[in-house]
Amino acid sequence: MRKGQAEIFGLIIIVILLIFALLFFVKTKQSDDSSVTLRSSFRANNLMNAIMDVNLGGNGNPSLKELMKDCIESSSVSSGDCLSSNGNLTEIFGKTLLPSEKYEFTGSRSFNDPNPLINLGSGNCPEGITASPFYLPGDYVFQLKLCY
C-alpha cells in the first residue's frame, strides 16, 4: 500500500469515529427530560410526606393527618374538620407551589373513589406527576398530583 493511500484510509477512520461521537452526543442530549420528570417526582413525594407530617400547633391540637381522617369519617364536606383541613391544605399549597403550578389533592376511603370527600385543586389535571399514595390505617387514601 502506498503512503498516500494509508493517509486517506486513516482520515476516513477518523471521520467515521467523529460521526459516531456526534451521534452519541445528540442522542444523550435528547434524553434530558427524564431528569426533569425525576425531579418533579421527588418534589411531589416530598410535598406529600411533608403534608402528612404537619402539626397544627401544639398541645391538644390535632395533626393535619388527623383532621383529614376526621373529615372523611364525617362524610360531610361542610363539617368543621373538613373546612379546617381544606383551609390548611390550601394555605400549604399556596405557600409551597408557584402560582402557575396546578395540582390535585384527594382524600377518600378507597383508591379510585369517584367522589372523594377531600378534593382540592386548581382545575382539570389530565397529565402530571403523581406522588405515591399515602395510606393510613382504616383504609384512608390520600393522593397528590402535580400537573404539567
C-alpha positions, 0 to 999 in steps of 0.5 A: 500500500502506498503512503498516500493511500494509508493517509486517506484510509486513516482520515476516513477512520477518523471521520467515521469515529467523529460521526459516531461521537456526534451521534452519541452526543445528540442522542444523550442530549435528547434524553434530558427530560427524564431528569426533569420528570425525576425531579418533579417526582421527588418534589411531589413525594416530598410535598406529600410526606411533608403534608402528612407530617404537619402539626397544627400547633401544639398541645391538644391540637390535632395533626393535619393527618388527623383532621383529614381522617376526621373529615372523611369519617364525617362524610360531610364536606361542610363539617368543621374538620373538613373546612379546617383541613381544606383551609390548611391544605390550601394555605400549604399549597399556596405557600409551597407551589408557584402560582402557575403550578396546578395540582390535585389533592384527594382524600377518600376511603378507597383508591379510585373513589369517584367522589372523594370527600377531600378534593382540592385543586386548581382545575382539570389535571389530565397529565402530571406527576403523581406522588405515591399514595399515602395510606393510613390505617382504616383504609384512608387514601390520600393522593397528590398530583402535580400537573404539567 
